Amino acid sequence: MSELRAHQLSTLIGSLFMGIFIWLIVHIWPPASGHQALHIGLIWLGLTVTFEFFMGLVLQHRPLAQVLDQYNLFAGRAWVLFLLWITLAPWLFFRLQNAG
């Protein structure tokens, strides 16, 4: 399996596991509103991107261009979709939970 395929597969698997985790969190501790659920997603987005840049730039001593390459959807990098998922999933699960 190529590095790109492995990246795509691991992103998909990570997205599934994070979806389960986020669903559990929203189910156990439901946000007060859709607005709050979106704020939770935005906080997770900020923390994830901060962690990624810290790991890449500081701990792994990668150049900025190499770190940014992970966000290139047009090159087949699926990480942006993962970030979108963790940002919107709390709001989506909140809406589904309160649809009935």
C-alpha positions as a LaTeX table, in Angstrom:
\begin{tabular}{lrrr}
\hline
Residue & $x$ (\AA) & $y$ (\AA) & $z$ (\AA) \\
\hline
Met1 & 0.00 & 0.00 & 0.00 \\
Ser2 & 1.35 & 3.41 & $-0.92$ \\
Glu3 & 1.97 & 6.11 & 1.68 \\
Leu4 & $-0.90$ & 8.17 & 0.26 \\
Arg5 & $-3.36$ & 5.25 & 0.45 \\
Ala6 & $-2.22$ & 4.48 & 4.00 \\
His7 & $-2.79$ & 8.14 & 4.92 \\
Gln8 & $-6.27$ & 8.09 & 3.39 \\
Leu9 & $-7.19$ & 4.82 & 5.09 \\
Ser10 & $-5.89$ & 5.93 & 8.49 \\
Thr11 & $-7.80$ & 9.21 & 8.13 \\
Leu12 & $-10.99$ & 7.29 & 7.38 \\
Ile13 & $-10.49$ & 4.94 & 10.34 \\
Gly14 & $-9.64$ & 7.86 & 12.61 \\
Ser15 & $-12.76$ & 9.68 & 11.44 \\
Leu16 & $-14.93$ & 6.68 & 12.26 \\
Phe17 & $-13.45$ & 6.34 & 15.76 \\
Met18 & $-13.73$ & 10.07 & 16.39 \\
Gly19 & $-17.34$ & 9.97 & 15.19 \\
Ile20 & $-18.13$ & 7.29 & 17.76 \\
Phe21 & $-16.31$ & 9.24 & 20.47 \\
Ile22 & $-18.03$ & 12.52 & 19.59 \\
Trp23 & $-21.44$ & 10.83 & 19.47 \\
Leu24 & $-20.84$ & 9.41 & 22.97 \\
Ile25 & $-19.74$ & 12.78 & 24.32 \\
Val26 & $-22.77$ & 14.55 & 22.84 \\
His27 & $-25.05$ & 11.78 & 24.11 \\
Ile28 & $-23.63$ & 11.72 & 27.66 \\
Trp29 & $-23.03$ & 15.47 & 28.05 \\
Pro30 & $-25.32$ & 17.16 & 25.50 \\
Pro31 & $-24.50$ & 20.73 & 24.58 \\
Ala32 & $-27.07$ & 23.31 & 25.62 \\
Ser33 & $-27.60$ & 24.46 & 22.03 \\
Gly34 & $-26.49$ & 23.99 & 18.46 \\
His35 & $-24.40$ & 27.12 & 18.87 \\
Gln36 & $-22.56$ & 25.59 & 21.82 \\
Ala37 & $-22.07$ & 22.33 & 19.87 \\
Leu38 & $-20.47$ & 24.29 & 17.03 \\
His39 & $-18.21$ & 26.08 & 19.52 \\
Ile40 & $-17.10$ & 22.69 & 20.86 \\
Gly41 & $-16.21$ & 21.62 & 17.32 \\
Leu42 & $-14.28$ & 24.83 & 16.71 \\
Ile43 & $-12.33$ & 24.34 & 19.93 \\
Trp44 & $-11.46$ & 20.77 & 18.89 \\
Leu45 & $-10.38$ & 22.09 & 15.49 \\
Gly46 & $-8.12$ & 24.70 & 17.06 \\
Leu47 & $-6.57$ & 22.23 & 19.49 \\
Thr48 & $-5.99$ & 19.64 & 16.75 \\
Val49 & $-4.36$ & 22.09 & 14.34 \\
Thr50 & $-2.24$ & 23.53 & 17.15 \\
Phe51 & $-1.09$ & 20.04 & 18.13 \\
Glu52 & $-0.31$ & 19.13 & 14.51 \\
Phe53 & 1.78 & 22.24 & 13.93 \\
Phe54 & 3.58 & 21.84 & 17.26 \\
Met55 & 4.41 & 18.21 & 16.47 \\
Gly56 & 5.53 & 18.96 & 12.93 \\
Leu57 & 7.45 & 22.18 & 13.43 \\
Val58 & 8.83 & 21.88 & 16.95 \\
Leu59 & 9.20 & 18.20 & 17.77 \\
Gln60 & 9.88 & 16.76 & 14.32 \\
His61 & 11.73 & 19.84 & 12.99 \\
Arg62 & 9.90 & 19.72 & 9.66 \\
Pro63 & 9.80 & 22.76 & 7.40 \\
Leu64 & 6.52 & 24.67 & 7.29 \\
Ala65 & 5.95 & 23.65 & 3.66 \\
Gln66 & 6.10 & 19.98 & 4.59 \\
Val67 & 3.63 & 20.47 & 7.44 \\
Leu68 & 1.28 & 22.39 & 5.15 \\
Asp69 & 1.46 & 19.62 & 2.52 \\
Gln70 & $-0.65$ & 17.47 & 4.85 \\
Tyr71 & $-3.53$ & 19.90 & 4.26 \\
Asn72 & $-3.46$ & 19.66 & 0.44 \\
Leu73 & $-6.75$ & 18.04 & $-0.50$ \\
Phe74 & $-5.93$ & 18.34 & $-4.21$ \\
Ala75 & $-2.90$ & 16.09 & $-3.70$ \\
Gly76 & $-5.13$ & 13.42 & $-2.16$ \\
Arg77 & $-4.39$ & 14.33 & 1.45 \\
Ala78 & $-7.61$ & 13.71 & 3.37 \\
Trp79 & $-6.64$ & 15.40 & 6.63 \\
Val80 & $-8.72$ & 18.50 & 5.85 \\
Leu81 & $-11.80$ & 16.27 & 5.69 \\
Phe82 & $-10.98$ & 14.90 & 9.14 \\
Leu83 & $-10.70$ & 18.44 & 10.48 \\
Leu84 & $-14.01$ & 19.36 & 8.89 \\
Trp85 & $-15.59$ & 16.24 & 10.43 \\
Ile86 & $-14.41$ & 16.94 & 14.00 \\
Thr87 & $-15.55$ & 20.55 & 13.65 \\
Leu88 & $-19.07$ & 19.76 & 12.44 \\
Ala89 & $-19.74$ & 16.40 & 14.13 \\
Pro90 & $-20.74$ & 17.82 & 17.55 \\
Trp91 & $-23.28$ & 20.09 & 15.89 \\
Leu92 & $-24.52$ & 17.30 & 13.59 \\
Phe93 & $-24.96$ & 14.81 & 16.44 \\
Phe94 & $-26.65$ & 17.49 & 18.57 \\
Arg95 & $-29.10$ & 18.17 & 15.75 \\
Leu96 & $-29.81$ & 14.47 & 15.21 \\
Gln97 & $-30.33$ & 13.93 & 18.93 \\
Asn98 & $-32.80$ & 16.81 & 19.13 \\
Ala99 & $-34.62$ & 16.14 & 15.86 \\
Gly100 & $-37.38$ & 14.11 & 17.52 \\
\hline
\end{tabular}
